[in-house]
Amino acid sequence: MNKALLTFSDGSNLIVKEGQRLIPVVSYTKDNHFEVSLDKSFEIWYHIHDGLIPGLCEFLVNSSFFYLFEDTSTVYRSDSVIKIQNI
């Protein structure tokens, strides 16, 4: 199983794997104030030459926050990811 290591600006790390699902948190305006909602899940995909990096970049640039599908006890801020490494 292909894996990647996400490093966050606070020094914490998160290992994700091919086929794992991430749930983006999206914002929208309703009645003149911001609301948040969960969007459809994203499956991490593998690129034959570049590993998981292209798929993770695609996901991270299109979401502000995200959960792991299997663990919604922690929400992650997408733009606090400072490094992605295939492992």
C-alpha positions in Angstrom: 0.0 0.0 0.0 1.4 3.4 -1.0 1.7 6.0 1.8 2.6 9.6 2.2 3.7 11.7 5.2 2.0 15.1 5.7 4.0 17.5 7.9 2.1 20.4 9.5 3.4 23.8 10.4 3.3 22.9 14.2 5.6 20.0 13.5 3.0 17.3 13.8 2.7 14.5 11.1 0.0 12.5 9.6 0.4 9.3 7.5 -2.2 8.7 4.8 -2.4 5.9 2.3 -3.7 5.2 -1.2 -7.4 4.6 -1.2 -8.0 6.3 2.1 -10.9 8.8 2.1 -10.7 12.4 3.3 -13.7 14.6 4.1 -13.4 18.2 3.1 -15.1 20.9 5.3 -16.5 23.6 3.0 -17.9 27.1 3.9 -20.9 28.9 2.3 -23.0 31.9 3.0 -26.5 31.6 4.3 -28.7 34.4 5.6 -25.7 36.8 5.5 -23.4 34.7 7.6 -21.0 31.9 7.1 -21.9 28.2 7.6 -19.8 25.1 7.3 -20.7 21.7 6.0 -19.0 18.4 5.0 -18.5 17.9 1.3 -18.3 14.5 -0.5 -15.4 12.4 0.4 -12.2 12.3 -1.7 -10.3 9.1 -2.3 -6.5 9.5 -2.3 -5.2 8.2 -5.6 -1.8 7.0 -6.8 0.2 8.5 -9.7 2.5 6.0 -11.3 5.5 8.4 -11.3 4.8 10.8 -8.5 3.0 8.7 -5.9 0.3 10.2 -3.7 1.6 13.8 -4.0 -0.5 15.0 -7.0 -3.7 13.6 -5.6 -3.0 15.1 -2.1 -2.2 18.5 -3.7 -5.4 18.4 -5.7 -7.3 17.8 -2.5 -5.5 20.3 -0.3 -5.8 23.3 -2.7 -9.5 22.7 -2.9 -10.4 22.5 0.8 -9.8 24.7 3.8 -10.2 22.0 6.5 -10.6 18.2 6.4 -11.3 15.1 8.5 -10.1 11.5 8.0 -13.1 9.5 6.9 -12.4 6.9 9.6 -11.7 9.4 12.4 -13.7 12.6 12.7 -12.4 13.4 16.2 -9.7 15.7 14.7 -10.1 18.3 11.9 -7.0 19.4 10.0 -6.3 22.8 8.3 -5.3 22.1 4.7 -3.1 25.2 4.4 -1.0 24.3 7.4 0.5 21.3 5.5 4.1 22.4 4.8 5.5 19.2 3.3 4.2 16.1 1.6 6.6 13.1 1.3 5.9 9.7 -0.4 7.0 7.0 2.0 
